[in-house]
Amino acid sequence: MPVREMIDTYPGEVNIDRSLLADAVQAAVQCAQSCTACADACLSEQKVDQLRKCVRSNLDCADICDTTARVLSRHTGYDANITRAQLQACIQACSSCGDQCEQHANMHAHCRICAEECQRCARACQSLLETIS
């Protein structure tokens, strides 16, 4: 996994469990992609007006997951408070987006897939968050 390989090349000390960190970064990247694709697919549905809140939730989650992956990838001058806050924001965004997509999962496969990715990302971020003191 390139994420883990990059984390392992960091020459300084990484004050977080590297395996959980790699899982959270990878999950955030995948979730951002899924949310972006889901928003785009929702906009192509015939009853797009019924998916307006889903699209908004997708785009918010994609932005937060993308930022989370970038913040978690930086270790120089590490600040646990910022990491903790970013992980909490990501968990909340994934929870909200996942709930929204779940409402449409029976009708739209893209919403089902996105809901699953949001849940996976929230779990990975929660696992990492529990290790930060």
Secondary structure, DSSP 4 states (H G I P E B T S, - for coil): -HHHHHHHH-SS---S-HHHHHHHHHHHHHHHHHHHHHHHHHHHSTTGGGGHHHHHHHHHHHHHHHHHHHHHT--TT--HHHHHHHHHHHHHHHHHHHHHHHTTTTT-HHHHHHHHHHHHHHHHHHHHHTT--
